[in-house]
Amino acid sequence: MHKFSTLLIAFAFTLDASASWQPNAEKLIRLPGPMLQKAVEQDLHQSPLGQQLQSSQTRLNALSQELRAAADKVAMSAPEDIDTRHDYLELKSAYLDELESYQAQRRESLSTKQQIFARVAKRLRQSSAGATTPDAMSLPSLQRQAQARISQNTQVVDDLLYPTGIAEKSLYVSQYQANLDKIRELQGAIAKHELNNAATLNGQEVSRLEYVQYLLAETDSSLAILDQEELMLGYMARLVALDAQSLQMQLEYNSPDVDRGQPTAVAEVVDYFVN
Amino acid sequence: MKKLILMLCLTLPGLAQADELSTLSNFERARAELIETYLDPSLSADERKQTVQRLELRLVDLERMLIRDHRVNAHDSRLMRLAFSNYDLSFLVHASAERNVSGIDHWLSEMGLNRSAILSAEPGPR
């Protein structure tokens, strides 16, 4: 009897405070879009928080199976079998504790992802804005104009200054072009490198900024879903409390009013609590 | 006359004192030397031709080095802007080759010095 009162009073949802994830944002920011997502997931997987998430998920799966078995047992038991119903309620309570902990960990991981993606997007926006600022009189602009002009008449100048056999080309002139060719080869290889492959969304190539914004939107969606799931969790907890109260009243007033549970993970297990 | 031209040469592009980026100071040193050679009355025609040819060969490399130098943006100064804001006056060898005229003709033309301007000049206090 005392056990039911305890069950009514306390739903101790705990989160292991030691679990954390502190990704190296500077390292992640430099990665191309698709690699960024994989690296973030990998970083999370290897972190204490990632380990906690995995073990919580494993425990939830096990509890979910136990809930299913307990629901079947309750369905087959006699209405006056209070111990079976009490065990079922305790199992529900344990499941909710674990789910609360799991959701807090998910929220932390999603918030951290959100911060990373927002930071990358901000950095990309800043760099693209800086690159397109039209300032014809800025030094970079003036230098680009000079480079464009010099590249147009390099050959003319060379022909004038180095007529065949009269003057020997300087080391700079002779080496520059050779090195430039090699640099272009290297640039070509970099451009073709798999890490520089453009990210694709629905089969369409998108810029790195667009891809990161997509990841950010996905993370926001997951957080919104998590909010919804937490609301469900609250309702489930309330139902468990009502079930426990009902069981207590049944014992006290010999009322046959007891619930029946039915199987399934967050959305799936709602049925256990709705009945 | 020579003093006037040298003064104009030093004040207009205003690059002679640039010592912040070695590419710029090397470039301007070579450029000043070339202009001084253009105007040196003590040189014979042959001596001037040979010296100018040697100096232009050196200056052409320095012009390219400065224009291609990726450190230019990090040395954004008045002197650097002056160098890049007047391509025709700063990068003499390339600009004169572009117009297919000699370096001295190009420089005098950019400075606005022609026969009638020089002949109509009057001495007076600065």
Interface residues (C-beta under 8 A of the other chain):
Chain A: M137 L139 P140 L142 Q143 Q145 A146 Q147 R149 I150 N153 T154 V156 V157 L160 L161 A167 S170 Y172 V173 Y176
Chain B: Q53 E56 L57 R58 V60 D61 E63 R64 M65 I67 R68 V72 N73 D76 M80 R81 F84 S85 Y87 F91 V93 H94 A97 E98
